[in-house]
Every structure is written in structure tokens, then in C-alpha cells.
Amino acid sequence: MFDNIKKYKKMKSKTKTAQKYLSEKDENGSYVYEFGVAKGEFYSSLATKKNKIINSEIVENLNNVANCLAVKDSLTIRIKSHGDENLNISNVHTALQEHYSRQIAKSKVDIARNLNQSLVFFMVGILFFVFYVLLKTHLNANWFEIIDIVSWVFIWEAVDLFFIVRNIQKMEQISYQKIINAKIIVDNVD
């Protein structure tokens, strides 16, 4: 419960630190994120010719940058490639699209699962609360308080999953979509 609030606050603090990278805008009004990569650094060491896996450090930086954008803002990614002739716009765009499409699909599954879990927790909480109200006169004070606490714990967990966790996942989904839609510029620098 409190972990989700901490995650939400951490996401917001990463947003503030990533904003320093986005001071520049291009001619279309998109924020520009620029970074350089040496030969072979863009793709992970686990990448194959068919399955281009992006370096995890680059993915984390892109996530932080995309999280700090407002919903209406767009992103331009400018990559300065130092000595990597194989790094071109179509390869980079394909790799980003594959990676973040998988992330969006995973996020959609997580959102649906959290919705179902929150409904189940809410119903169990309500069931305990009804049990609490109906048996109020038949139970001693200790059991009475335990059932009261259990009902509110289930209801609060449902609220946490539905409002806090779902909000975090939707924000991540929006940032993933921004990276997929980003304009890519690859400058080969020697």
C-alpha cells in the first residue's frame, strides 16, 4: 500500500531530475532529448540480428525523460552515434517500437489484472463489513474489532489498486506511447 505511494513519489522525483535534459525544443515544438552512444552501445549484448534489444541504461533514461513530459507534449530523440554505421533511423525506430509495444501490452494486462483484483478486494471488504454489521450483537468486542479492521483493510487495498497503482500504470503507458511516437534523429559523428 505505502510502496505504491512511494513509487508514485519516486516517479515524480525522477520527472524533476529528467526535466534538465529537456530544455531545448525543435521547430515543431517537441522537446528534444539528445544523447550519444559509442559503437555497439545502443543495443544490449544480448541482442541478435533479428531481436534488437536496447541497452537497459538507454531504456531507463528514455523512460525518465518521457515521464517528465506533460500529456500534450511530444518528444524528439536525437542520437549522436560515435563510429556505429549500423545505427540508422529505421533500425532505432523499429527497436524502440518493438520494446515499447511489448511494454504497453504488458501494462494493459497489468491494468486489467489490477482492476479485477481491486473488484475482488472491494467485494471481500464489503462482505466482511456486512458480516460485521449483521453479527454486531452476537460477537464479543475482540472479534468485532478484528472483523472491522479486516473489512477496511480489504476496502483500502481495493482503493489503492484502483486509484494509485492504476494511475501509475496509465502514466507509464502514456510515456511509452510518447517514445514510440517520437521523432528519431541519428547523427553519425566521427
N, C-alpha and C positions, 0 to 999 in steps of 0.2 A: 504494500500500500504506500508506504513512505518512500520506497525505492522508486516508484513511478513519479512521484513529485520531484525527487532528486534528479531523476533522468530528465524530466521536463526542464528543471532549472539549469542542468548541465548543458542541455541543448541550447537554451537561451544564452548562456555564457559563451559557448562556442560561437554563437552567432555574433556576439560583440567582438570577439577576437578576430573573426574572419572578415569583418567589415573593413579592416585596414587594407585588405587585399583588393577591395572593390572601389577604390576612389575614382577610377577612370571609367568614362562612358564612351562608347563608339558613336558613329554618326547616326545610328538608328536608336540611340538612347538605351542600349543594352549595357549592363555592367560588364567590364572586361576583367577576366581572371587570366593572368599570364604566369606561366612557369616554364622552366627549362628542364630538359631531360638529356642526359648523355646517351650515347649509343647503347641500346639494349635495356635501358632503364624504364621505358614506358610499360613494357609488358612484364609480367611476372616470370620467374624462372620456370614455373610450371606450365607456361603457355606452349601450345603446339601451333602448327601452321593452320589447322582447322579451328582450334579453340583458342582464341586470343584472350587470355586472362590479363586484366590490367593490374599493374603493381598496386598492392594494398595501400601504400603510402599516398599514392596519387588519388585513389578512390576516397580515402579518408579526407584528404584536403578538398576534393571536389564536393563531398557531402557537406563539409563545414561551410564552404563558400555558398553552396546552393541553399543551405538552411538559413542563411542570413538575408536572403532576398525576400522582399515583400511579394505577395501573391501576384501582383500586376507586373513585377519586374522580370526582365529576361536576361539571359546570360550569353556572353561570347567567351569562348575558351581559346586563348592564344598560346600555342605550344612552341617554344623555341627549341628545336632539335639540334643537338650538337653532334654531328657526324653520323646520324642514322638516316640513310637514304630510303629505307623501307617504311619510314613513318610518314604516311601521307593522310590527307583528309578523309578519304573513303575508308581506309583501314581503322583510323581512330574513331570515326563516327560509327562504324559497324561494331567495333569493340565496346564502345560506350553504350550503344543501343542494346546490344545483347546483354551486357551486365545489368544495366538499369531496368530493362524489361523484366529480367528474372527477379530483380528486387521488388518491382511493382507487383508482379504476380504473387510473390511471397507475402508482401504486405496486404494484398487483398484477402488472401487466405487467413492471415492473422487477424484482420479486422472482422471477418465473418466468424471466426472461432471465438474471438473476444465478445462479439455480440451474443452468440449462443451461450457462452459461459456466464455473461452478465445476466441474461434472462433466467438461467437456471439458478444462479445465486440469489437473484431477487425473489424468485418463486419459493425457494427454500427458506429465505428470510421471512417472507410473508407467512409461510406455513408455520414456522416456529412462533411468529408473532400471534397468529390466530390460536395456536396451541396455548400460548402464554395467556391470552385473554380468556379463553374458554375454561382453562383449568386454574385460574387465579385463586379461586376459593378452595380448591382441593389440594393444593400443593403447599408444602412448608416454605418459609421465606428463602431458604438457601436455593432450592430448586427453582423457585420463582425468579430469583435474580439471575441464575445461570441461563435459563431459557430466554430471559430478556436480553442478556448480553449476546448470546448466540444469534438471536434473530437480528440484532443490529449489526453484528459483525458481517453476516451474510449480506445484508442490505448495503452496508458500506462498501464491501468488496464489489458488489454489482455496480454501484455508482462509480467506483474507482476505475473498473474495467471499461465501463461505457463512456464516461466523460474524459478521464485523464489519459488512459492508455490509447483509446481510440483517437483522441486528438493528436497525440504524439505520432501515431502511425499515419494519420492523414497528412500531417505536416511533412513527414518523411516521403510519403508518396508524391506530394506536390514537388518537393525538391528533386526527386528522381526524375520526374517528368520534365523539369526545367533543364536538367543536364541532357536528357535525350533530345530536347528541342533546341539546345544551344547551338549557336553558330560556331563552327570549328575553323580555326586558322592555324596552319602549321608552317612555321618559318624555319627553313634549314639554314643553320648558322654554322660556319666552319671556324 
